[in-house]
Amino acid sequence: GDTSETSGNPWSMTRDITFSGSGEMDNGMTISYFQLLSAGAFSSSGLTLDMGDAGTATFMNGTSGGHGIGAYDDKMPNAAEQVWDDLDGQANGVVTFNSANTFGYGTSFAGVNVSANYNKQTDGGSAKSFAADFAPMDNAMIFVAMSDEYAGSNATTDQVTLGGTYTAGAITAGMQRSNIDVSTGDGDADRTHIAASFQVNEDLAVAYGMSTVEFEDASLTDQEDSGFSASYTVGSMSLTAAFNSQDNAGGANGTDDEHKEIGLAFAF
């Protein structure tokens, strides 16, 4: 169900097929490939070279491959969906990266996971990003990622996101701050997101989160998102539910949205 979109029939079924394969080369490195088709059309693909202690190199199309800023768009705990998912202003304040035919690399040293990716733009420019995360203590994780993307002549988009999570017993809590700086106009946006999840038992998890998007444009009002999600697993079957709501979608005062969904998945 959704406040602003009406499909008539609320029932749906995923139609994804993934083809994948991997093998070990003579030098001990592992090469793997996948391609995802959604409803019969191309969705994403990826080639990964695992070089062991030397790290992993990737060439991805339609996905981050776990490298760079695209892998850190939202690291806050949830049980089913992000608090902004499927809402009208879901892209506002969320960092992105051009994932079409993008090279990536990731490795770990001294307890720090670092990664980067590079994308050659079709009009002659390029985009690049860097990311790192580490655990300063048991059950804690801190991360930071940044990118610089060519957006046309004399125009760039700079992004930074940072935050952390901490787990105490069955509770995981986190906070994330993202900044999107557009070199032209007054299109900058900042997003602050906090969330917490609770593992009730080994089968049931619940989570709640909220985020606020602040716009540089003085004519826009802060966009506020919040969401509750839950997941329950019984053997090879999992049941998920999410309820997200939004105030001032896209900064338009009084323009609200709500989205709710229930999903059932079977593994066989």
N, C-alpha and C positions, 0 to 999 in steps of 0.2 A: 504494500500500500504506500502511496505517496501523495502528498498534498497537491503538488502542481503538475504531476504527470499521471495520465490515466491510460492504461493499456486495454481496458475492457476485461480481459481475462488475466487474473493475477498469477496464474500458475505457469511455471516454466521449468525447463530442464536443461542442464549444461550439455553442450555438444562439442566437446573438445577431444581431440585425439593427439597424442604425443608419440612421435617416433624418436627413438634414441638408440645409441650404440657406443661402445667404448672398447679400447684394447690397449695392451701394453706394447711399446716399441722395443727395439733391440737394446736401446740405451737405458731402459728401465722407466722412462717417462710414460705417462698415460695420456692418450688422446681420446676425447669424447665429443659427441655431437648430438644435438636434439633439434627437432622441429615440431612446433605446436600449431595445429590447425584448429580453428574455432569456427564451427558451423560450416565446415568445408573450405574456409578461406585461410590464407596465411595469417598467423598471429605473431609468432616470434620464433627465432632460431638462435643457436649458439654453438661455437666451437671452443673447446677448452683444452689447453695443454698444461697438464699437471707435472711440474718439474721437481717435485719433492721439496727439499729444503730451499731450493732456488725460487719457489713461489709458483703461481699460476698465471698463465697468459690467456687472454680470451679475445674472441672476435664475436660480438653480439649484434643482433638485429631485433629490436623491439623489447629488449630487457637489459637491465644493468649488469647481469651476470655476477652480482654481488660486489662490484667494484665501483669506486667513486661515489659522488654525492647522490646518485640515483638510488643507491642501496640504503640511504639514510633519510629518505623523505619523511618517514614517520617511524620512529623507533619506540614509541610509547606502547606499554602493555595493553592488550585487548584480548577478548575471548572469541571474537568473531569478525568484527569489522572496525575500521578506523571511525572516529566520531564524525568525520566530514564526508564519509563515503556515500555516494548516490544522492547528495544534496545539491541544490542549484549552484551554490558557490564553492563546490568542493575543491576546485583548483586554486582558490585564492590563498596566498601565503604558504603554499606547499612547494618546496623546491623540486625542480625537474631537471632533466638532462636529455639532450638529443640522443636517443639510443639507436638510431638507424646506422647500421654498419660502423660500430664503435669498437676501438681497440681498448683493452683493459689489462691491468697487471695488479697482482696483490701478493703480499708476503707478510711474514711476521718476524720481528727480531726484538730481543730484550722485552718480551711480553707485550709488544705493541703491534696491532694489526694495521697495516697501511695498504692503501690501494690508490690507483689512479686510472683515469680513462681519457681517451682522446677521440674526437670526432671531427672529420673534415666536412665543412658545410658545402652545400651545392653551389653557393655563390662566391666561393673563394675564401671565406673566413674559416675559423675553426673554433671548437669548444674543447675545454679541458677541465678536469676536476680532480681534486685530491681529498682523501679521507683517512681518518685514523681513529681507532678506539683501543682502550686498554682498561684493565681492571686494577685500580689503585689499592683495592682491598678485596677480601672475599665477599662475594655476592653483590659487588658493585661494578658498574661499567660506565665509562665516560667516553663520549665520542665528539668529533668535530669534523665537518666537511665543508669544502668551498669549491666554487666553480666560476669560470669566466667564459662567457659564451658570446660569440660574434652575432650581432643581430642586425646587420646592415651597415652601410657606410657611416662611419663615425658614431656607431652605436654598439653598445655592449650591454649584457645583462650579467651582473655579479650577484652571486648567492652565497650565503653562509648559514649553516645550521649547526647547532651544538646542544648538548644536553647530557643526561645521564639517567640511569636506573639503579634502584637498590632493592634487593630482596631480603626480607626478614620473615623467616618461616614460610607461611603460605601466601604472604602478601608481597607483591612487587609494585613499586611506585616509581614514577618517572616524571621528568620535566624536560621540555625541548623548546628552544627558541630559534626561529628561522627568520632570515632577513633577505628580501629580494630587492635589489637596487637596479632600476632601469635608467639608462643614461639619458633617455629622452622623455619629455613630459613629466607628469607627476604620478607615475604609475607604480611607485614603490609600495611595498607591503611588508608588514612584520606580523609573524604569527607566534603566539605563546600557547603551549599545549601542556596540560598536566593530566595524568591518568594513573589509575591503580587497578590491579587485578587481584582476585582472591581465589586460590585453589581450594575449594571446599573439601574435596576429596580427590582421589586419583581419577575420577570420572567427570566431575562437575567443576567448571570454572566460571566465574562471573567477573565483569570489569565495568568500570565507569570512567569517563574522561570528558574533558571540556577544553575548548580552544577559543582564543580571541584573535581576530585579524584586524590590525590597524592599518588604515590606508593613508598614504601621503596626501591624496586629494582631500582638501578640507571640506568639500561638499558631501563626502561620504561618511556614513556612520560605521562604527566598529561592527564587524560581523562576529556573531557569537554562535559557536557550535557546541553541542553536547550529545553524548551517546551512552547507551547501556547495551552490553552484549553478554551473551552466555553461551556455553557449549557443554554438551553432555554426550559422553561416549559409552556405548554398550557393545562390547565385543568389537565387531567389524563395522558397526553402525554409529554414526555421529549425528547429533541434532544440534543445530545452532540457531540463535535468534539475536536480532539486533534492532534497536530503536534509536534513531538519530533525529535530532531536531536542530533548527537553525533560525536565528533571529537576524534580520537585516541582511539578507542574502545579497552578496556583491556590494554591500555598503548602502543599499537602498533602504531607507528607514521604513519599518513596518512591513517589509517584504519577507515573509517567513516561509519555512518549508519543514516538512516532516517526512521521514521515510522509515518504514518498518518491514522486516522480512523474517521468514523462518525457512531454514534449509535442512534437508535430510540427505545424508551421503552414505553410500555403501562401499566397502572395500572388499573385493573378491578376487 
